Amino acid sequence: SVLISISIFLWMTQEARILSEMLAHTNTKTQFYSSETRNGYNRINGVINVLAEREASFYADNPLRWEEDAEFYIDSFEGIKNIAWVDQLFKIQRFSPSQEKLNYLNKLVDQVDRDPLDVNLWIPSYNGVKFNGFVLATISITEILSPVLAEIQNDYMLKVSREGNDFFSSENWNNPPAEISANETINFPGTAVFTLFLAPTQKYINAQLRQSYQTLIYSLLFSCMVLVSIYFTQKYNWAAKSIDLRYKQTLENMVEGYQIIGRDWRYLFVNDVAAGQIQRTKEEMIGSLLMEVQPGIEKTDLFPLLQLCMEFRHPQEMVDKSTFSDGSPVWYQYSIQPAPDGILILSNDVTERVKATEEIKKLNAGLEQRVAERTFQLEIANRELEAFSYSVSHDLRAPLRAISGFSNILLEEHPGELSQESLRYLNLIRNNSNKMGVLIDELLKFSRIGNNDLNIQKIDTSKLIQQVLADLDSEGGGLKPKVIVGKMYACQADLGLLTQVFVNLLSNAFKFTRGIANGRVEIGSKVEKGETIYFVKDN
């Protein structure tokens, strides 16, 4: 209610207050424009005096230099229309700008037409103490006032009087009342006294009043919003304080060290864990420089990462080794993140993990040593096994040859003396001894496989199967099984080893299907779970 009462009072006094403020503002602008106009005239007066002082001593013998300097002043100072040098008889002897001098040279000053809004500035020239003429500058008051006219535009009216008579007025001048107009006297030494009048236009006054009323309405609305905002701000502040307290408690109770370092390398926040890791108290660290709290840190591997994160705002991570005061080593894992106030450092004690990693490395080294020893032992065993295989095959071949040879002699030389049952037994003995020879040969082949290096290459398995089938087909007689070859995917493998695999699988299949009716052997491949599976099936 107090706010509404104040607003109603301000509404009732608004127009008088606005007019009063506008008059004060107009007075200020009038003084400023008068000062600027006077300064512009004084600058012109100063340069014309320079021309007059140098006339007798310098320009008398350098008329072209006089014209150059005069042209420079005309171009540099707004308001100067022309400059002439007049002798004692008031006859024009020099004139700038040069493109107009033919219309003025050797004429009396009174014979020259001039704009009534211009004023003449006369500066006497002396040769020593002897008077020898004048420097005459024609000054356009309207050009001096042009910056003022450009600034006021449609908001203000302007009039200039000269010694009580109207000299110049803007197009929108309509004799405003005295209570809203201001004036200021301008004394131009050597010419005349001018008075500058300034007043706001009625359109500008109405616009200011309308804007003021709108501002008042907005103020009322804003005041209501402020009251609502104050209520919710208070409510938010209590909630924020509670949240800040919880966040601070959370940071204080973290198991990791938590530090915030400002851009000036001073500690802004440190929790108890970080203080304990550095072996300092929080009171010693807060506000102190990092280099003071941890002398020599600039020489560590950690400091360059802190600089990178501070300067380029890139997160960094590392594990660094430190040493406690008692000489015991400790390792910390640092996570360095850019923060609004500087950088944030999370430090976690990973000493146990590092020690465990080192222990695992030692165990792995020992394991590798044991594997190397076992591999060496295995190689020795393989060589012994190979030697044994050769020895066994050599020792077994002699009795096998004897068994097979004597069986053949009985079958070839005494077939009539043996019964059919005896002949059948002899054939079985011979066939099995032959199979035993094949098994010994396969054993020798298998023992040599491990000594060869793998030669991995792309293999067309379909062509490989046809070659193996051709070799097996030439080995034995009897009723042959039906062979069905399905889709065979290509693969990367050792050709010799893969050939031996298919020879073994197909030989086994043919052994059980050869000589029986409707025998069938099926060969193919399929892809399951990203793997290619090759199969040999028989019935």
HUSULVEN-V862188 format. One record per residue. N is the residue number from 0. RES is the residue in one small letter. D_LAST is the distance of its C-alpha to the last C-alpha in whole Angstrom. Layout:
n=N res=RES d_last=D_LAST
n=N res=RES d_last=D_LAST
This chain:
n=0 res=s d_last=106
n=1 res=v d_last=108
n=2 res=l d_last=105
n=3 res=i d_last=106
n=4 res=s d_last=110
n=5 res=i d_last=110
n=6 res=s d_last=108
n=7 res=i d_last=110
n=8 res=f d_last=113
n=9 res=l d_last=111
n=10 res=w d_last=111
n=11 res=m d_last=115
n=12 res=t d_last=116
n=13 res=q d_last=113
n=14 res=e d_last=115
n=15 res=a d_last=118
n=16 res=r d_last=116
n=17 res=i d_last=114
n=18 res=l d_last=117
n=19 res=s d_last=119
n=20 res=e d_last=116
n=21 res=m d_last=116
n=22 res=l d_last=119
n=23 res=a d_last=119
n=24 res=h d_last=116
n=25 res=t d_last=118
n=26 res=n d_last=121
n=27 res=t d_last=118
n=28 res=k d_last=117
n=29 res=t d_last=120
n=30 res=q d_last=121
n=31 res=f d_last=118
n=32 res=y d_last=119
n=33 res=s d_last=122
n=34 res=s d_last=121
n=35 res=e d_last=119
n=36 res=t d_last=121
n=37 res=r d_last=124
n=38 res=n d_last=122
n=39 res=g d_last=121
n=40 res=y d_last=125
n=41 res=n d_last=125
n=42 res=r d_last=123
n=43 res=i d_last=124
n=44 res=n d_last=128
n=45 res=g d_last=127
n=46 res=v d_last=125
n=47 res=i d_last=128
n=48 res=n d_last=131
n=49 res=v d_last=129
n=50 res=l d_last=130
n=51 res=a d_last=133
n=52 res=e d_last=133
n=53 res=r d_last=132
n=54 res=e d_last=134
n=55 res=a d_last=137
n=56 res=s d_last=136
n=57 res=f d_last=132
n=58 res=y d_last=132
n=59 res=a d_last=136
n=60 res=d d_last=135
n=61 res=n d_last=131
n=62 res=p d_last=131
n=63 res=l d_last=127
n=64 res=r d_last=126
n=65 res=w d_last=128
n=66 res=e d_last=126
n=67 res=e d_last=123
n=68 res=d d_last=123
n=69 res=a d_last=125
n=70 res=e d_last=122
n=71 res=f d_last=119
n=72 res=y d_last=121
n=73 res=i d_last=121
n=74 res=d d_last=117
n=75 res=s d_last=116
n=76 res=f d_last=118
n=77 res=e d_last=118
n=78 res=g d_last=121
n=79 res=i d_last=123
n=80 res=k d_last=124
n=81 res=n d_last=126
n=82 res=i d_last=129
n=83 res=a d_last=132
n=84 res=w d_last=135
n=85 res=v d_last=138
n=86 res=d d_last=141
n=87 res=q d_last=145
n=88 res=l d_last=146
n=89 res=f d_last=142
n=90 res=k d_last=141
n=91 res=i d_last=137
n=92 res=q d_last=137
n=93 res=r d_last=133
n=94 res=f d_last=130
n=95 res=s d_last=127
n=96 res=p d_last=124
n=97 res=s d_last=125
n=98 res=q d_last=124
n=99 res=e d_last=127
n=100 res=k d_last=130
n=101 res=l d_last=132
n=102 res=n d_last=132
n=103 res=y d_last=134
n=104 res=l d_last=136
n=105 res=n d_last=139
n=106 res=k d_last=140
n=107 res=l d_last=141
n=108 res=v d_last=139
n=109 res=d d_last=141
n=110 res=q d_last=140
n=111 res=v d_last=136
n=112 res=d d_last=135
n=113 res=r d_last=132
n=114 res=d d_last=130
n=115 res=p d_last=132
n=116 res=l d_last=129
n=117 res=d d_last=129
n=118 res=v d_last=131
n=119 res=n d_last=133
n=120 res=l d_last=133
n=121 res=w d_last=136
n=122 res=i d_last=135
n=123 res=p d_last=139
n=124 res=s d_last=138
n=125 res=y d_last=141
n=126 res=n d_last=141
n=127 res=g d_last=142
n=128 res=v d_last=145
n=129 res=k d_last=146
n=130 res=f d_last=144
n=131 res=n d_last=143
n=132 res=g d_last=141
n=133 res=f d_last=138
n=134 res=v d_last=134
n=135 res=l d_last=133
n=136 res=a d_last=130
n=137 res=t d_last=129
n=138 res=i d_last=127
n=139 res=s d_last=125
n=140 res=i d_last=125
n=141 res=t d_last=122
n=142 res=e d_last=120
n=143 res=i d_last=120
n=144 res=l d_last=119
n=145 res=s d_last=116
n=146 res=p d_last=114
n=147 res=v d_last=115
n=148 res=l d_last=115
n=149 res=a d_last=112
n=150 res=e d_last=111
n=151 res=i d_last=113
n=152 res=q d_last=111
n=153 res=n d_last=112
n=154 res=d d_last=112
n=155 res=y d_last=116
n=156 res=m d_last=119
n=157 res=l d_last=121
n=158 res=k d_last=125
n=159 res=v d_last=127
n=160 res=s d_last=131
n=161 res=r d_last=133
n=162 res=e d_last=136
n=163 res=g d_last=136
n=164 res=n d_last=135
n=165 res=d d_last=132
n=166 res=f d_last=130
n=167 res=f d_last=127
n=168 res=s d_last=124
n=169 res=s d_last=121
n=170 res=e d_last=120
n=171 res=n d_last=119
n=172 res=w d_last=122
n=173 res=n d_last=124
n=174 res=n d_last=126
n=175 res=p d_last=124
n=176 res=p d_last=126
n=177 res=a d_last=127
n=178 res=e d_last=125
n=179 res=i d_last=122
n=180 res=s d_last=123
n=181 res=a d_last=124
n=182 res=n d_last=126
n=183 res=e d_last=127
n=184 res=t d_last=129
n=185 res=i d_last=128
n=186 res=n d_last=131
n=187 res=f d_last=131
n=188 res=p d_last=133
n=189 res=g d_last=136
n=190 res=t d_last=135
n=191 res=a d_last=135
n=192 res=v d_last=134
n=193 res=f d_last=131
n=194 res=t d_last=129
n=195 res=l d_last=126
n=196 res=f d_last=125
n=197 res=l d_last=121
n=198 res=a d_last=120
n=199 res=p d_last=117
n=200 res=t d_last=116
n=201 res=q d_last=116
n=202 res=k d_last=113
n=203 res=y d_last=112
n=204 res=i d_last=114
n=205 res=n d_last=112
n=206 res=a d_last=108
n=207 res=q d_last=109
n=208 res=l d_last=110
n=209 res=r d_last=107
n=210 res=q d_last=105
n=211 res=s d_last=107
n=212 res=y d_last=106
n=213 res=q d_last=103
n=214 res=t d_last=102
n=215 res=l d_last=104
n=216 res=i d_last=102
n=217 res=y d_last=99
n=218 res=s d_last=101
n=219 res=l d_last=101
n=220 res=l d_last=97
n=221 res=f d_last=96
n=222 res=s d_last=98
n=223 res=c d_last=96
n=224 res=m d_last=93
n=225 res=v d_last=94
n=226 res=l d_last=95
n=227 res=v d_last=92
n=228 res=s d_last=90
n=229 res=i d_last=92
n=230 res=y d_last=91
n=231 res=f d_last=87
n=232 res=t d_last=88
n=233 res=q d_last=90
n=234 res=k d_last=87
n=235 res=y d_last=84
n=236 res=n d_last=86
n=237 res=w d_last=86
n=238 res=a d_last=82
n=239 res=a d_last=82
n=240 res=k d_last=84
n=241 res=s d_last=81
n=242 res=i d_last=78
n=243 res=d d_last=80
n=244 res=l d_last=81
n=245 res=r d_last=77
n=246 res=y d_last=76
n=247 res=k d_last=78
n=248 res=q d_last=77
n=249 res=t d_last=73
n=250 res=l d_last=74
n=251 res=e d_last=76
n=252 res=n d_last=74
n=253 res=m d_last=71
n=254 res=v d_last=69
n=255 res=e d_last=69
n=256 res=g d_last=72
n=257 res=y d_last=74
n=258 res=q d_last=76
n=259 res=i d_last=78
n=260 res=i d_last=80
n=261 res=g d_last=82
n=262 res=r d_last=83
n=263 res=d d_last=86
n=264 res=w d_last=84
n=265 res=r d_last=85
n=266 res=y d_last=83
n=267 res=l d_last=83
n=268 res=f d_last=81
n=269 res=v d_last=79
n=270 res=n d_last=78
n=271 res=d d_last=78
n=272 res=v d_last=75
n=273 res=a d_last=76
n=274 res=a d_last=79
n=275 res=g d_last=78
n=276 res=q d_last=75
n=277 res=i d_last=78
n=278 res=q d_last=81
n=279 res=r d_last=83
n=280 res=t d_last=85
n=281 res=k d_last=84
n=282 res=e d_last=88
n=283 res=e d_last=88
n=284 res=m d_last=85
n=285 res=i d_last=86
n=286 res=g d_last=88
n=287 res=s d_last=88
n=288 res=l d_last=87
n=289 res=l d_last=83
n=290 res=m d_last=85
n=291 res=e d_last=87
n=292 res=v d_last=85
n=293 res=q d_last=83
n=294 res=p d_last=85
n=295 res=g d_last=83
n=296 res=i d_last=80
n=297 res=e d_last=80
n=298 res=k d_last=79
n=299 res=t d_last=76
n=300 res=d d_last=72
n=301 res=l d_last=73
n=302 res=f d_last=76
n=303 res=p d_last=75
n=304 res=l d_last=72
n=305 res=l d_last=75
n=306 res=q d_last=77
n=307 res=l d_last=74
n=308 res=c d_last=73
n=309 res=m d_last=77
n=310 res=e d_last=77
n=311 res=f d_last=74
n=312 res=r d_last=73
n=313 res=h d_last=69
n=314 res=p d_last=68
n=315 res=q d_last=67
n=316 res=e d_last=65
n=317 res=m d_last=65
n=318 res=v d_last=65
n=319 res=d d_last=68
n=320 res=k d_last=70
n=321 res=s d_last=73
n=322 res=t d_last=75
n=323 res=f d_last=77
n=324 res=s d_last=81
n=325 res=d d_last=80
n=326 res=g d_last=77
n=327 res=s d_last=74
n=328 res=p d_last=71
n=329 res=v d_last=70
n=330 res=w d_last=68
n=331 res=y d_last=68
n=332 res=q d_last=65
n=333 res=y d_last=68
n=334 res=s d_last=67
n=335 res=i d_last=70
n=336 res=q d_last=70
n=337 res=p d_last=73
n=338 res=a d_last=75
n=339 res=p d_last=78
n=340 res=d d_last=81
n=341 res=g d_last=79
n=342 res=i d_last=76
n=343 res=l d_last=74
n=344 res=i d_last=72
n=345 res=l d_last=70
n=346 res=s d_last=69
n=347 res=n d_last=67
n=348 res=d d_last=67
n=349 res=v d_last=64
n=350 res=t d_last=65
n=351 res=e d_last=63
n=352 res=r d_last=60
n=353 res=v d_last=61
n=354 res=k d_last=61
n=355 res=a d_last=58
n=356 res=t d_last=56
n=357 res=e d_last=58
n=358 res=e d_last=57
n=359 res=i d_last=53
n=360 res=k d_last=54
n=361 res=k d_last=55
n=362 res=l d_last=52
n=363 res=n d_last=50
n=364 res=a d_last=52
n=365 res=g d_last=52
n=366 res=l d_last=48
n=367 res=e d_last=48
n=368 res=q d_last=50
n=369 res=r d_last=48
n=370 res=v d_last=44
n=371 res=a d_last=46
n=372 res=e d_last=47
n=373 res=r d_last=43
n=374 res=t d_last=42
n=375 res=f d_last=44
n=376 res=q d_last=43
n=377 res=l d_last=40
n=378 res=e d_last=40
n=379 res=i d_last=42
n=380 res=a d_last=40
n=381 res=n d_last=37
n=382 res=r d_last=40
n=383 res=e d_last=40
n=384 res=l d_last=36
n=385 res=e d_last=36
n=386 res=a d_last=39
n=387 res=f d_last=37
n=388 res=s d_last=34
n=389 res=y d_last=36
n=390 res=s d_last=38
n=391 res=v d_last=35
n=392 res=s d_last=34
n=393 res=h d_last=37
n=394 res=d d_last=38
n=395 res=l d_last=34
n=396 res=r d_last=34
n=397 res=a d_last=37
n=398 res=p d_last=36
n=399 res=l d_last=33
n=400 res=r d_last=35
n=401 res=a d_last=37
n=402 res=i d_last=34
n=403 res=s d_last=33
n=404 res=g d_last=36
n=405 res=f d_last=37
n=406 res=s d_last=34
n=407 res=n d_last=35
n=408 res=i d_last=38
n=409 res=l d_last=38
n=410 res=l d_last=35
n=411 res=e d_last=38
n=412 res=e d_last=41
n=413 res=h d_last=41
n=414 res=p d_last=38
n=415 res=g d_last=40
n=416 res=e d_last=42
n=417 res=l d_last=38
n=418 res=s d_last=36
n=419 res=q d_last=33
n=420 res=e d_last=32
n=421 res=s d_last=33
n=422 res=l d_last=32
n=423 res=r d_last=28
n=424 res=y d_last=29
n=425 res=l d_last=31
n=426 res=n d_last=28
n=427 res=l d_last=26
n=428 res=i d_last=28
n=429 res=r d_last=28
n=430 res=n d_last=25
n=431 res=n d_last=24
n=432 res=s d_last=27
n=433 res=n d_last=26
n=434 res=k d_last=23
n=435 res=m d_last=26
n=436 res=g d_last=27
n=437 res=v d_last=24
n=438 res=l d_last=24
n=439 res=i d_last=28
n=440 res=d d_last=28
n=441 res=e d_last=25
n=442 res=l d_last=27
n=443 res=l d_last=30
n=444 res=k d_last=28
n=445 res=f d_last=27
n=446 res=s d_last=31
n=447 res=r d_last=32
n=448 res=i d_last=30
n=449 res=g d_last=33
n=450 res=n d_last=36
n=451 res=n d_last=35
n=452 res=d d_last=36
n=453 res=l d_last=34
n=454 res=n d_last=34
n=455 res=i d_last=33
n=456 res=q d_last=33
n=457 res=k d_last=31
n=458 res=i d_last=28
n=459 res=d d_last=26
n=460 res=t d_last=23
n=461 res=s d_last=22
n=462 res=k d_last=24
n=463 res=l d_last=23
n=464 res=i d_last=19
n=465 res=q d_last=20
n=466 res=q d_last=22
n=467 res=v d_last=20
n=468 res=l d_last=18
n=469 res=a d_last=21
n=470 res=d d_last=22
n=471 res=l d_last=18
n=472 res=d d_last=18
n=473 res=s d_last=22
n=474 res=e d_last=21
n=475 res=g d_last=19
n=476 res=g d_last=19
n=477 res=g d_last=17
n=478 res=l d_last=15
n=479 res=k d_last=13
n=480 res=p d_last=10
n=481 res=k d_last=10
n=482 res=v d_last=11
n=483 res=i d_last=12
n=484 res=v d_last=15
n=485 res=g d_last=16
n=486 res=k d_last=19
n=487 res=m d_last=20
n=488 res=y d_last=23
n=489 res=a d_last=26
n=490 res=c d_last=27
n=491 res=q d_last=30
n=492 res=a d_last=29
n=493 res=d d_last=29
n=494 res=l d_last=28
n=495 res=g d_last=28
n=496 res=l d_last=26
n=497 res=l d_last=24
n=498 res=t d_last=23
n=499 res=q d_last=22
n=500 res=v d_last=20
n=501 res=f d_last=18
n=502 res=v d_last=18
n=503 res=n d_last=17
n=504 res=l d_last=14
n=505 res=l d_last=13
n=506 res=s d_last=14
n=507 res=n d_last=12
n=508 res=a d_last=9
n=509 res=f d_last=10
n=510 res=k d_last=12
n=511 res=f d_last=9
n=512 res=t d_last=7
n=513 res=r d_last=11
n=514 res=g d_last=13
n=515 res=i d_last=10
n=516 res=a d_last=11
n=517 res=n d_last=9
n=518 res=g d_last=7
n=519 res=r d_last=6
n=520 res=v d_last=7
n=521 res=e d_last=9
n=522 res=i d_last=12
n=523 res=g d_last=15
n=524 res=s d_last=18
n=525 res=k d_last=20
n=526 res=v d_last=23
n=527 res=e d_last=24
n=528 res=k d_last=27
n=529 res=g d_last=28
n=530 res=e d_last=26
n=531 res=t d_last=23
n=532 res=i d_last=20
n=533 res=y d_last=17
n=534 res=f d_last=13
n=535 res=v d_last=11
n=536 res=k d_last=7
n=537 res=d d_last=4
n=538 res=n d_last=0
